[in-house]
């Protein structure tokens, strides 16, 4: 199985400069490419992410 070499993207919610919640998004799902078959499934889409505490 090939492995992804691009690290995941983290979305942090900050409060008073402290990390209070986060969401982890696999980079392969949001990567952009000019070739349609190489784009991530969520590339260019608006998506809701639920944050973990």
CHARMM-style PDB file with segment names, atoms N, HN, CA, C and O in Angstrom:
ATOM      1  N   UNK     1       0.833  -1.183   0.000  1.00  0.00      PROA
ATOM      2  CA  UNK     1       0.000   0.000   0.000  1.00  0.00      PROA
ATOM      3  C   UNK     1       0.879   1.247   0.000  1.00  0.00      PROA
ATOM      4  O   UNK     1       1.762   1.379   0.848  1.00  0.00      PROA
ATOM      5  N   UNK     2       0.647   2.167  -0.945  1.00  0.00      PROA
ATOM      6  HN  UNK     2      -0.070   2.059  -1.634  1.00  0.00      PROA
ATOM      7  CA  UNK     2       1.400   3.425  -0.916  1.00  0.00      PROA
ATOM      8  C   UNK     2       0.948   4.295   0.252  1.00  0.00      PROA
ATOM      9  O   UNK     2      -0.221   4.277   0.639  1.00  0.00      PROA
ATOM     10  N   UNK     3       1.880   5.048   0.800  1.00  0.00      PROA
ATOM     11  HN  UNK     3       2.829   5.063   0.485  1.00  0.00      PROA
ATOM     12  CA  UNK     3       1.557   5.931   1.920  1.00  0.00      PROA
ATOM     13  C   UNK     3       1.583   7.380   1.461  1.00  0.00      PROA
ATOM     14  O   UNK     3       2.335   7.745   0.557  1.00  0.00      PROA
ATOM     15  N   UNK     4       0.758   8.195   2.090  1.00  0.00      PROA
ATOM     16  HN  UNK     4       0.147   7.899   2.824  1.00  0.00      PROA
ATOM     17  CA  UNK     4       0.735   9.623   1.782  1.00  0.00      PROA
ATOM     18  C   UNK     4       1.961  10.282   2.391  1.00  0.00      PROA
ATOM     19  O   UNK     4       2.314  10.023   3.541  1.00  0.00      PROA
ATOM     20  N   UNK     5       2.605  11.137   1.604  1.00  0.00      PROA
ATOM     21  HN  UNK     5       2.318  11.347   0.669  1.00  0.00      PROA
ATOM     22  CA  UNK     5       3.789  11.835   2.107  1.00  0.00      PROA
ATOM     23  C   UNK     5       3.459  13.252   2.567  1.00  0.00      PROA
ATOM     24  O   UNK     5       4.304  13.918   3.165  1.00  0.00      PROA
ATOM     25  N   UNK     6       2.247  13.716   2.297  1.00  0.00      PROA
ATOM     26  HN  UNK     6       1.560  13.174   1.812  1.00  0.00      PROA
ATOM     27  CA  UNK     6       1.832  15.057   2.703  1.00  0.00      PROA
ATOM     28  C   UNK     6       1.152  14.956   4.072  1.00  0.00      PROA
ATOM     29  O   UNK     6       0.238  14.150   4.245  1.00  0.00      PROA
ATOM     30  N   UNK     7       1.585  15.758   5.041  1.00  0.00      PROA
ATOM     31  HN  UNK     7       2.328  16.413   4.900  1.00  0.00      PROA
ATOM     32  CA  UNK     7       0.971  15.675   6.378  1.00  0.00      PROA
ATOM     33  C   UNK     7      -0.472  16.186   6.375  1.00  0.00      PROA
ATOM     34  O   UNK     7      -0.871  16.953   5.499  1.00  0.00      PROA
ATOM     35  N   UNK     8      -1.231  15.753   7.356  1.00  0.00      PROA
ATOM     36  HN  UNK     8      -0.906  15.130   8.068  1.00  0.00      PROA
ATOM     37  CA  UNK     8      -2.617  16.204   7.507  1.00  0.00      PROA
ATOM     38  C   UNK     8      -2.653  17.684   7.879  1.00  0.00      PROA
ATOM     39  O   UNK     8      -1.676  18.244   8.378  1.00  0.00      PROA
ATOM     40  N   UNK     9      -3.805  18.299   7.623  1.00  0.00      PROA
ATOM     41  HN  UNK     9      -4.598  17.844   7.218  1.00  0.00      PROA
ATOM     42  CA  UNK     9      -4.027  19.707   7.958  1.00  0.00      PROA
ATOM     43  C   UNK     9      -4.808  19.759   9.262  1.00  0.00      PROA
ATOM     44  O   UNK     9      -5.802  19.050   9.419  1.00  0.00      PROA
ATOM     45  N   UNK    10      -4.366  20.594  10.199  1.00  0.00      PROA
ATOM     46  HN  UNK    10      -3.559  21.170  10.072  1.00  0.00      PROA
ATOM     47  CA  UNK    10      -5.069  20.770  11.465  1.00  0.00      PROA
ATOM     48  C   UNK    10      -5.738  22.132  11.482  1.00  0.00      PROA
ATOM     49  O   UNK    10      -5.124  23.139  11.127  1.00  0.00      PROA
ATOM     50  N   UNK    11      -6.995  22.161  11.894  1.00  0.00      PROA
ATOM     51  HN  UNK    11      -7.493  21.343  12.182  1.00  0.00      PROA
ATOM     52  CA  UNK    11      -7.743  23.400  12.081  1.00  0.00      PROA
ATOM     53  C   UNK    11      -7.911  23.564  13.589  1.00  0.00      PROA
ATOM     54  O   UNK    11      -8.519  22.721  14.249  1.00  0.00      PROA
ATOM     55  N   UNK    12      -7.372  24.645  14.124  1.00  0.00      PROA
ATOM     56  HN  UNK    12      -6.877  25.329  13.588  1.00  0.00      PROA
ATOM     57  CA  UNK    12      -7.416  24.877  15.563  1.00  0.00      PROA
ATOM     58  C   UNK    12      -8.385  25.999  15.908  1.00  0.00      PROA
ATOM     59  O   UNK    12      -8.485  26.986  15.178  1.00  0.00      PROA
ATOM     60  N   UNK    13      -9.095  25.849  17.015  1.00  0.00      PROA
ATOM     61  HN  UNK    13      -9.013  25.048  17.608  1.00  0.00      PROA
ATOM     62  CA  UNK    13      -9.879  26.944  17.585  1.00  0.00      PROA
ATOM     63  C   UNK    13      -9.084  27.470  18.775  1.00  0.00      PROA
ATOM     64  O   UNK    13      -8.742  26.720  19.689  1.00  0.00      PROA
ATOM     65  N   UNK    14      -8.799  28.758  18.749  1.00  0.00      PROA
ATOM     66  HN  UNK    14      -9.077  29.367  18.007  1.00  0.00      PROA
ATOM     67  CA  UNK    14      -8.016  29.375  19.808  1.00  0.00      PROA
ATOM     68  C   UNK    14      -8.893  30.263  20.675  1.00  0.00      PROA
ATOM     69  O   UNK    14      -9.799  30.938  20.186  1.00  0.00      PROA
ATOM     70  N   UNK    15      -8.608  30.250  21.970  1.00  0.00      PROA
ATOM     71  HN  UNK    15      -7.872  29.702  22.367  1.00  0.00      PROA
ATOM     72  CA  UNK    15      -9.276  31.141  22.916  1.00  0.00      PROA
ATOM     73  C   UNK    15      -8.210  31.618  23.895  1.00  0.00      PROA
ATOM     74  O   UNK    15      -7.590  30.811  24.588  1.00  0.00      PROA
ATOM     75  N   UNK    16      -8.000  32.926  23.950  1.00  0.00      PROA
ATOM     76  HN  UNK    16      -8.504  33.582  23.387  1.00  0.00      PROA
ATOM     77  CA  UNK    16      -6.946  33.508  24.793  1.00  0.00      PROA
ATOM     78  C   UNK    16      -5.593  32.872  24.488  1.00  0.00      PROA
ATOM     79  O   UNK    16      -4.831  32.534  25.393  1.00  0.00      PROA
ATOM     80  N   UNK    17      -5.312  32.718  23.204  1.00  0.00      PROA
ATOM     81  HN  UNK    17      -5.931  32.993  22.468  1.00  0.00      PROA
ATOM     82  CA  UNK    17      -4.051  32.126  22.730  1.00  0.00      PROA
ATOM     83  C   UNK    17      -3.824  30.696  23.199  1.00  0.00      PROA
ATOM     84  O   UNK    17      -2.683  30.235  23.227  1.00  0.00      PROA
ATOM     85  N   UNK    18      -4.884  29.983  23.567  1.00  0.00      PROA
ATOM     86  HN  UNK    18      -5.811  30.357  23.544  1.00  0.00      PROA
ATOM     87  CA  UNK    18      -4.784  28.574  23.940  1.00  0.00      PROA
ATOM     88  C   UNK    18      -5.607  27.754  22.970  1.00  0.00      PROA
ATOM     89  O   UNK    18      -6.685  28.173  22.547  1.00  0.00      PROA
ATOM     90  N   UNK    19      -5.099  26.590  22.618  1.00  0.00      PROA
ATOM     91  HN  UNK    19      -4.223  26.250  22.961  1.00  0.00      PROA
ATOM     92  CA  UNK    19      -5.824  25.688  21.733  1.00  0.00      PROA
ATOM     93  C   UNK    19      -6.922  24.981  22.520  1.00  0.00      PROA
ATOM     94  O   UNK    19      -6.637  24.260  23.476  1.00  0.00      PROA
ATOM     95  N   UNK    20      -8.162  25.183  22.127  1.00  0.00      PROA
ATOM     96  HN  UNK    20      -8.394  25.768  21.350  1.00  0.00      PROA
ATOM     97  CA  UNK    20      -9.271  24.596  22.873  1.00  0.00      PROA
ATOM     98  C   UNK    20      -9.975  23.476  22.105  1.00  0.00      PROA
ATOM     99  O   UNK    20     -10.647  22.642  22.712  1.00  0.00      PROA
ATOM    100  N   UNK    21      -9.829  23.448  20.791  1.00  0.00      PROA
ATOM    101  HN  UNK    21      -9.282  24.125  20.299  1.00  0.00      PROA
ATOM    102  CA  UNK    21     -10.455  22.386  20.000  1.00  0.00      PROA
ATOM    103  C   UNK    21      -9.743  22.312  18.650  1.00  0.00      PROA
ATOM    104  O   UNK    21      -9.069  23.254  18.233  1.00  0.00      PROA
ATOM    105  N   UNK    22      -9.907  21.165  17.974  1.00  0.00      PROA
ATOM    106  HN  UNK    22     -10.455  20.400  18.313  1.00  0.00      PROA
ATOM    107  CA  UNK    22      -9.242  21.001  16.687  1.00  0.00      PROA
ATOM    108  C   UNK    22     -10.024  20.044  15.794  1.00  0.00      PROA
ATOM    109  O   UNK    22     -10.887  19.294  16.250  1.00  0.00      PROA
ATOM    110  N   UNK    23      -9.695  20.096  14.519  1.00  0.00      PROA
ATOM    111  HN  UNK    23      -8.994  20.705  14.149  1.00  0.00      PROA
ATOM    112  CA  UNK    23     -10.188  19.130  13.543  1.00  0.00      PROA
ATOM    113  C   UNK    23      -8.998  18.740  12.682  1.00  0.00      PROA
ATOM    114  O   UNK    23      -8.161  19.583  12.358  1.00  0.00      PROA
ATOM    115  N   UNK    24      -8.918  17.486  12.316  1.00  0.00      PROA
ATOM    116  HN  UNK    24      -9.598  16.801  12.579  1.00  0.00      PROA
ATOM    117  CA  UNK    24      -7.823  16.980  11.484  1.00  0.00      PROA
ATOM    118  C   UNK    24      -8.394  16.608  10.115  1.00  0.00      PROA
ATOM    119  O   UNK    24      -9.343  15.830  10.021  1.00  0.00      PROA
ATOM    120  N   UNK    25      -7.809  17.169   9.060  1.00  0.00      PROA
ATOM    121  HN  UNK    25      -7.038  17.801   9.136  1.00  0.00      PROA
ATOM    122  CA  UNK    25      -8.295  16.939   7.703  1.00  0.00      PROA
ATOM    123  C   UNK    25      -7.165  16.296   6.900  1.00  0.00      PROA
ATOM    124  O   UNK    25      -6.079  16.870   6.811  1.00  0.00      PROA
ATOM    125  N   UNK    26      -7.392  15.125   6.319  1.00  0.00      PROA
ATOM    126  HN  UNK    26      -8.274  14.659   6.392  1.00  0.00      PROA
ATOM    127  CA  UNK    26      -6.346  14.517   5.487  1.00  0.00      PROA
ATOM    128  C   UNK    26      -6.043  15.400   4.277  1.00  0.00      PROA
ATOM    129  O   UNK    26      -6.955  15.815   3.562  1.00  0.00      PROA
ATOM    130  N   UNK    27      -4.756  15.683   4.053  1.00  0.00      PROA
ATOM    131  HN  UNK    27      -4.016  15.346   4.634  1.00  0.00      PROA
ATOM    132  CA  UNK    27      -4.360  16.559   2.943  1.00  0.00      PROA
ATOM    133  C   UNK    27      -4.799  15.989   1.602  1.00  0.00      PROA
ATOM    134  O   UNK    27      -5.115  16.750   0.688  1.00  0.00      PROA
ATOM    135  N   UNK    28      -4.825  14.680   1.466  1.00  0.00      PROA
ATOM    136  HN  UNK    28      -4.568  14.062   2.208  1.00  0.00      PROA
ATOM    137  CA  UNK    28      -5.208  14.069   0.191  1.00  0.00      PROA
ATOM    138  C   UNK    28      -6.656  14.390  -0.183  1.00  0.00      PROA
ATOM    139  O   UNK    28      -7.020  14.317  -1.357  1.00  0.00      PROA
ATOM    140  N   UNK    29      -7.484  14.746   0.806  1.00  0.00      PROA
ATOM    141  HN  UNK    29      -7.188  14.806   1.759  1.00  0.00      PROA
ATOM    142  CA  UNK    29      -8.887  15.071   0.532  1.00  0.00      PROA
ATOM    143  C   UNK    29      -9.082  16.501   0.034  1.00  0.00      PROA
ATOM    144  O   UNK    29     -10.117  16.801  -0.560  1.00  0.00      PROA
ATOM    145  N   UNK    30      -8.116  17.385   0.259  1.00  0.00      PROA
ATOM    146  HN  UNK    30      -7.275  17.141   0.742  1.00  0.00      PROA
ATOM    147  CA  UNK    30      -8.309  18.788  -0.117  1.00  0.00      PROA
ATOM    148  C   UNK    30      -7.274  19.299  -1.123  1.00  0.00      PROA
ATOM    149  O   UNK    30      -7.311  20.468  -1.508  1.00  0.00      PROA
ATOM    150  N   UNK    31      -6.355  18.435  -1.548  1.00  0.00      PROA
ATOM    151  HN  UNK    31      -6.325  17.486  -1.236  1.00  0.00      PROA
ATOM    152  CA  UNK    31      -5.329  18.869  -2.500  1.00  0.00      PROA
ATOM    153  C   UNK    31      -5.931  19.279  -3.829  1.00  0.00      PROA
ATOM    154  O   UNK    31      -6.923  18.705  -4.277  1.00  0.00      PROA
ATOM    155  N   UNK    32      -5.316  20.292  -4.466  1.00  0.00      PROA
ATOM    156  HN  UNK    32      -4.509  20.758  -4.101  1.00  0.00      PROA
ATOM    157  CA  UNK    32      -5.759  20.769  -5.772  1.00  0.00      PROA
ATOM    158  C   UNK    32      -4.828  20.239  -6.863  1.00  0.00      PROA
ATOM    159  O   UNK    32      -3.617  20.139  -6.666  1.00  0.00      PROA
ATOM    160  N   UNK    33      -5.399  19.908  -7.995  1.00  0.00      PROA
ATOM    161  HN  UNK    33      -6.383  19.989  -8.155  1.00  0.00      PROA
ATOM    162  CA  UNK    33      -4.634  19.528  -9.174  1.00  0.00      PROA
ATOM    163  C   UNK    33      -5.406  19.982 -10.403  1.00  0.00      PROA
ATOM    164  O   UNK    33      -6.635  20.053 -10.377  1.00  0.00      PROA
ATOM    165  N   UNK    34      -4.692  20.289 -11.478  1.00  0.00      PROA
ATOM    166  HN  UNK    34      -3.694  20.231 -11.499  1.00  0.00      PROA
ATOM    167  CA  UNK    34      -5.368  20.664 -12.722  1.00  0.00      PROA
ATOM    168  C   UNK    34      -6.048  19.457 -13.358  1.00  0.00      PROA
ATOM    169  O   UNK    34      -6.976  19.613 -14.151  1.00  0.00      PROA
ATOM    170  N   UNK    35      -5.591  18.261 -13.015  1.00  0.00      PROA
ATOM    171  HN  UNK    35      -4.837  18.135 -12.370  1.00  0.00      PROA
ATOM    172  CA  UNK    35      -6.215  17.034 -13.523  1.00  0.00      PROA
ATOM    173  C   UNK    35      -7.328  16.610 -12.560  1.00  0.00      PROA
ATOM    174  O   UNK    35      -7.081  16.407 -11.371  1.00  0.00      PROA
ATOM    175  N   UNK    36      -8.542  16.479 -13.074  1.00  0.00      PROA
ATOM    176  HN  UNK    36      -8.742  16.643 -14.039  1.00  0.00      PROA
ATOM    177  CA  UNK    36      -9.691  16.141 -12.217  1.00  0.00      PROA
ATOM    178  C   UNK    36      -9.493  14.855 -11.430  1.00  0.00      PROA
ATOM    179  O   UNK    36      -9.891  14.787 -10.267  1.00  0.00      PROA
ATOM    180  N   UNK    37      -8.895  13.841 -12.024  1.00  0.00      PROA
ATOM    181  HN  UNK    37      -8.572  13.896 -12.969  1.00  0.00      PROA
ATOM    182  CA  UNK    37      -8.750  12.548 -11.338  1.00  0.00      PROA
ATOM    183  C   UNK    37      -7.696  12.584 -10.232  1.00  0.00      PROA
ATOM    184  O   UNK    37      -7.605  11.648  -9.439  1.00  0.00      PROA
ATOM    185  N   UNK    38      -6.904  13.649 -10.170  1.00  0.00      PROA
ATOM    186  HN  UNK    38      -6.978  14.410 -10.815  1.00  0.00      PROA
ATOM    187  CA  UNK    38      -5.876  13.761  -9.133  1.00  0.00      PROA
ATOM    188  C   UNK    38      -6.271  14.712  -8.010  1.00  0.00      PROA
ATOM    189  O   UNK    38      -5.519  14.861  -7.047  1.00  0.00      PROA
ATOM    190  N   UNK    39      -7.418  15.352  -8.105  1.00  0.00      PROA
ATOM    191  HN  UNK    39      -8.030  15.231  -8.887  1.00  0.00      PROA
ATOM    192  CA  UNK    39      -7.888  16.270  -7.056  1.00  0.00      PROA
ATOM    193  C   UNK    39      -8.424  15.488  -5.869  1.00  0.00      PROA
ATOM    194  O   UNK    39      -8.879  14.352  -6.000  1.00  0.00      PROA
ATOM    195  N   UNK    40      -8.359  16.128  -4.706  1.00  0.00      PROA
ATOM    196  HN  UNK    40      -7.990  17.051  -4.600  1.00  0.00      PROA
ATOM    197  CA  UNK    40      -8.962  15.544  -3.522  1.00  0.00      PROA
ATOM    198  C   UNK    40     -10.479  15.586  -3.630  1.00  0.00      PROA
ATOM    199  O   UNK    40     -11.030  16.424  -4.344  1.00  0.00      PROA
ATOM    200  N   UNK    41     -11.158  14.686  -2.922  1.00  0.00      PROA
ATOM    201  HN  UNK    41     -10.711  14.005  -2.341  1.00  0.00      PROA
ATOM    202  CA  UNK    41     -12.622  14.597  -3.032  1.00  0.00      PROA
ATOM    203  C   UNK    41     -13.329  15.849  -2.517  1.00  0.00      PROA
ATOM    204  O   UNK    41     -14.455  16.125  -2.929  1.00  0.00      PROA
ATOM    205  N   UNK    42     -12.699  16.608  -1.630  1.00  0.00      PROA
ATOM    206  HN  UNK    42     -11.784  16.383  -1.294  1.00  0.00      PROA
ATOM    207  CA  UNK    42     -13.312  17.816  -1.075  1.00  0.00      PROA
ATOM    208  C   UNK    42     -12.670  19.102  -1.604  1.00  0.00      PROA
ATOM    209  O   UNK    42     -12.919  20.179  -1.061  1.00  0.00      PROA
ATOM    210  N   UNK    43     -11.871  19.008  -2.627  1.00  0.00      PROA
ATOM    211  HN  UNK    43     -11.669  18.134  -3.068  1.00  0.00      PROA
ATOM    212  CA  UNK    43     -11.175  20.174  -3.187  1.00  0.00      PROA
ATOM    213  C   UNK    43     -12.190  21.190  -3.712  1.00  0.00      PROA
ATOM    214  O   UNK    43     -13.048  20.851  -4.527  1.00  0.00      PROA
ATOM    215  N   UNK    44     -12.088  22.439  -3.243  1.00  0.00      PROA
ATOM    216  HN  UNK    44     -11.390  22.715  -2.581  1.00  0.00      PROA
ATOM    217  CA  UNK    44     -12.957  23.508  -3.715  1.00  0.00      PROA
ATOM    218  C   UNK    44     -14.369  23.471  -3.167  1.00  0.00      PROA
ATOM    219  O   UNK    44     -15.225  24.227  -3.626  1.00  0.00      PROA
ATOM    220  N   UNK    45     -14.630  22.613  -2.200  1.00  0.00      PROA
ATOM    221  HN  UNK    45     -13.935  21.999  -1.827  1.00  0.00      PROA
ATOM    222  CA  UNK    45     -15.975  22.491  -1.631  1.00  0.00      PROA
ATOM    223  C   UNK    45     -16.019  23.117  -0.241  1.00  0.00      PROA
ATOM    224  O   UNK    45     -15.022  23.129   0.481  1.00  0.00      PROA
ATOM    225  N   UNK    46     -17.176  23.630   0.119  1.00  0.00      PROA
ATOM    226  HN  UNK    46     -17.986  23.620  -0.467  1.00  0.00      PROA
ATOM    227  CA  UNK    46     -17.398  24.113   1.484  1.00  0.00      PROA
ATOM    228  C   UNK    46     -17.872  22.916   2.299  1.00  0.00      PROA
ATOM    229  O   UNK    46     -18.797  22.208   1.903  1.00  0.00      PROA
ATOM    230  N   UNK    47     -17.232  22.702   3.432  1.00  0.00      PROA
ATOM    231  HN  UNK    47     -16.481  23.278   3.753  1.00  0.00      PROA
ATOM    232  CA  UNK    47     -17.534  21.517   4.229  1.00  0.00      PROA
ATOM    233  C   UNK    47     -17.551  21.881   5.707  1.00  0.00      PROA
ATOM    234  O   UNK    47     -16.787  22.740   6.150  1.00  0.00      PROA
ATOM    235  N   UNK    48     -18.408  21.239   6.456  1.00  0.00      PROA
ATOM    236  HN  UNK    48     -19.028  20.542   6.096  1.00  0.00      PROA
ATOM    237  CA  UNK    48     -18.483  21.435   7.904  1.00  0.00      PROA
ATOM    238  C   UNK    48     -17.552  20.442   8.589  1.00  0.00      PROA
ATOM    239  O   UNK    48     -17.548  19.255   8.264  1.00  0.00      PROA
ATOM    240  N   UNK    49     -16.768  20.934   9.533  1.00  0.00      PROA
ATOM    241  HN  UNK    49     -16.771  21.898   9.797  1.00  0.00      PROA
ATOM    242  CA  UNK    49     -15.894  20.067  10.325  1.00  0.00      PROA
ATOM    243  C   UNK    49     -16.269  20.229  11.786  1.00  0.00      PROA
ATOM    244  O   UNK    49     -16.320  21.344  12.303  1.00  0.00      PROA
ATOM    245  N   UNK    50     -16.530  19.122  12.442  1.00  0.00      PROA
ATOM    246  HN  UNK    50     -16.489  18.216  12.021  1.00  0.00      PROA
ATOM    247  CA  UNK    50     -16.816  19.147  13.866  1.00  0.00      PROA
ATOM    248  C   UNK    50     -15.494  19.067  14.620  1.00  0.00      PROA
ATOM    249  O   UNK    50     -14.657  18.207  14.344  1.00  0.00      PROA
ATOM    250  N   UNK    51     -15.323  19.966  15.566  1.00  0.00      PROA
ATOM    251  HN  UNK    51     -16.003  20.664  15.790  1.00  0.00      PROA
ATOM    252  CA  UNK    51     -14.068  20.046  16.301  1.00  0.00      PROA
ATOM    253  C   UNK    51     -14.077  19.117  17.503  1.00  0.00      PROA
ATOM    254  O   UNK    51     -15.112  18.897  18.132  1.00  0.00      PROA
ATOM    255  N   UNK    52     -12.902  18.575  17.810  1.00  0.00      PROA
ATOM    256  HN  UNK    52     -12.062  18.754  17.299  1.00  0.00      PROA
ATOM    257  CA  UNK    52     -12.730  17.725  18.990  1.00  0.00      PROA
ATOM    258  C   UNK    52     -12.090  18.556  20.091  1.00  0.00      PROA
ATOM    259  O   UNK    52     -11.244  19.409  19.822  1.00  0.00      PROA
ATOM    260  N   UNK    53     -12.490  18.311  21.310  1.00  0.00      PROA
ATOM    261  HN  UNK    53     -13.178  17.618  21.529  1.00  0.00      PROA
ATOM    262  CA  UNK    53     -11.947  19.054  22.452  1.00  0.00      PROA
ATOM    263  C   UNK    53     -10.687  18.391  22.940  1.00  0.00      PROA
ATOM    264  OT1 UNK    53     -10.072  18.863  23.897  1.00  0.00      PROA
TER     265      UNK     53
END
